[in-house]
Amino acid sequence: MRILYVLGILLLCGFCSCVVTAPRYSTSDKVFSLKIGMTEDEIAAVLGISPYYIKSETDSEKVLLYKYRVNDRAALPLFMGPTNGKSVLGKYVNLLVTYNSKGVSTKFETCTTCDETTVSTHKVDMAAVITFLTVTLPWIVIFLGFKTTPN
């Protein structure tokens, strides 16, 4: 009976322990709909996210960094054509928006060297769990079997 509890806990831990840390981002189609002359609030509304951080700020202008993901495609190499394949999300890209002192956008720029976005994943190593289960559990069963066997 205790073995079932231990197995249940291990299974629950294995399925619920995957955590991904990544920035909030917009999509490239929303970025392409931006226009010079929009305010910070209008840009935040179009992108659906707030700025990632302030790149620079002076008396006359402010540069804010936003994150978005480009659209890539996945296709089989044997059948790759210029436009075929399945649309998938690609890498994170940095969008720098320059605002004047009145809070109106004056420039959009994509920056590939500003901030390298990494996505970290924290999860249980399933190979280690399987190794643990296949090596340790038989010994536990044998041990419990010896304890419960009548003499």
PARO-514641 format. One record per residue (C-alpha): z, y, x. Coordinates in steps of 0.05 Angstrom, whole numbers, plus 32768, in hexadecimal, padded with zeros to 4 digits. Last residue first. Layout:
N
ZYX...
***
This chain:
151
80BA7EA080A6809B7ECA806E80627EF8808480707F418072807F7F5980B980467F3280D980147F4D80A7802C7F9480B2801D7F8D80FC7FDA7F6C80EF7FC77FA380BE7FDD7FD880EF7FB57FB781277F777FB480FA7F817FFD80E97F82801681317F3E8002814C7F10800A81107F35804580F37F3C806B81347EF3805F81467EDE807781027F0A80B681097EEE80C3814F7EA780BD81367EB780EA80FC7ECB8123812A7EF3814F80FA7ED5819280EE7ED581D881097E9181F981097E828239812D7E468263811D7E32829281547E1382D6814C7DFC82F8818C7E0C834181867DE2837C819C7DAC835881C37D7C834681897D7E838A81687D548398812B7D4D83E2811D7D50840E80DF7D51845A80E57D64849880BE7D95847E808A7DBC84B480657E0784BC80707E06850880757E12850680C07DD484DB80CA7DD3849080C17DB5845D80F07DAF841680D77DB083DE810B7D9C839A80F07DB3835D81177D91831A810C7DB082D780FC7D83829B81067D58827880D37D61826780897D30823280727CEC8234804F7CCA81F0804D7C8881E5806F7C438203806E7C2D824780887C07823F80C97C0281F380C67C3181BD80DF7C20817780C67C32814F81047C6B817D81167C8D817180D27CA081B480B57CDD81E080B07CD3822A80A47CF9826780B97D1382A1808F7D3C82D480B47D8782DD80AB7DAA832080A57DE4834280C67DF5838C80C27E0583BC80FB7E16840580EE7DFE844081177E1E848481087DFF84C881147E0C851281227E55851581377E4F84D1815A7E57848981467E40844981667E3783FF81567E668400811B7E7383B981007E59838480D17E4583B6809C7E5383A480537E2B8370802F7DFD836B7FF27DC1838580197DAA83B37FE17DF083C97FCE7E0583D580167DC583FD80217DD384287FE47E1C84337FFA7E07844880407DD3847980247D88846D80207D5A849E80417D2F846B80677D21843080397D3D83EA80347D1383B580107D03839180507D4D8384805D7D54836480187D1A833480287D3A8325806B7D7A830A804D7DC1832580517DFB830C807A7E4582FF807A7E5982E580BE7E65829C80CF7EA1826E80D67E96822880BB7ED081FB80A77ECA81AF809F7F0F819180937F08817E804A7EE3813C80507F06811E808C7F4B813480767F41811480327F2980D380527F6480D180827F9580DE804A7F7780A6801F7F77807680597FC0808480677FD2807C801E7FAA803B801A7FCD802180588011802F8039800080008000
***
